[in-house]
Amino acid sequence: MAPCSNSTPSPEECLSSNPDTIHPYLQKALNHPGLAGTVALFNPSPSPPTTWPRLHRSTTNQIFLYPGSYNPPHRGHLATIQYFADRRVQLNIVAFFIFCDPSSVILTKNKKHNSITLPRSLRNAIFYQTPKLTQLISEGWLHLLVGSMESHISYLRILADFVKGDGWSVKLVGFLGGDKLSAESPPHLPPGELTAWGPVDEFLIINARRPVDFYTPGADEAPRDLPGCTAWERGERWDDEKKLGIPWVCKALTVPGEPWISFRASERSASDGVSSTDIRRIMCEVPGERLYEDLKEHVLGCELLVEWLEKYRGKKGEDGQQVE
């Protein structure tokens, strides 16, 4: 797999060549001595992006974090990323970070068919080689962040604070999948476990990509209140709420810092029916000659994935080792 890049040029050179963009802050944060461990941006390309998202003085610039196991990356993940890419101007998202959980973290999760854990380098390579995402990376908007559970959030907090320190309005937003908040449990407990995220400014959850259990699409009423949170309040009104969803906000009282939770309520949920559990079952149980055919409609980078699975199955029983 291609290495991650900590990359030149210097932050000063970035600032002079890319004024009013996110680029110099990305580099400056990578070099900060206060980082809680090693962190890097996965980008095998020898050519850096030629354009970068511009920061804006008149509105809040949003930095998004979309973490997950991605074991493996699939079409549902791609559709979610594309959903935000299509709305990045309206939402003023200046940087969107994917963070693949370390393999050691995935192994601790009690999920069905979880015996195969893809190396994180492979998961990042699959994202990078997906054409629609390669384009977003080349535009300097999408980033593949590599680090520990502590260092990746440390980097993003430092990044946001650098941007804020130069007078820009900025918000670090943690994006939650539709199954990560529930009307049955407070946000510090599963399935959300928001205390594990570290200091983000706001959490965002939408129902446009996946249904949530605390809101019924089409109902002309507020979402059902979440345990351990303040009551939902109507957020700032937008001109394009049909596309962006109606904003509702509450505070997570059981999470340190009491961060805001923002929910964008859409009229319907356009779930594509991709099941991570079914994909993992195929990876574990389907014979090798059927792997490609059974996976191709569901996963990203099917050829890369099947090639790795065939090698993994061939080596299984020799040493049982999985690597990052």
Summary of the structure (lengths in Angstrom):
residues: 324
radius of gyration: 19.9
end to end distance: 10.6
largest distance: 59.9
contacts: 981
relative contact order: 0.15
helix: 34%
strand: 19%
